[in-house]
Amino acid sequence: MITSRLTSKAQTTIPQPVRAALKLQDGDELIYEIEGERVLLKKARKTAADDPFATFEEWDSEADRKAYAGL
């Protein structure tokens, strides 16, 4: 069983085995699903709506990717 402690500010550290299992990185969002007395923790999936530039296909050519690869 993996545990963590709650601080006085209602914060906790997600234990490393959990971060590894969910492949969490800085800035990732989490989803909490409450089922009775259980809570499921999931990594939120990013969608195209999360990226405001995802719809700019005119800047997504091979030449563009090459030109801006180092930025």
Residue pairs with C-beta under 8 A, 6 or more apart in sequence:
2 15
2 17
2 18
3 15
4 12
4 13
4 14
4 15
5 12
6 12
14 24
14 41
18 24
18 41
22 41
22 42
22 43
23 43
24 30
24 43
28 43
28 44
29 43
29 44
30 41
30 42
30 43
30 44
31 40
31 41
31 42
31 43
31 44
32 39
32 40
32 41
33 39
33 40
33 42
48 54
48 55
53 59
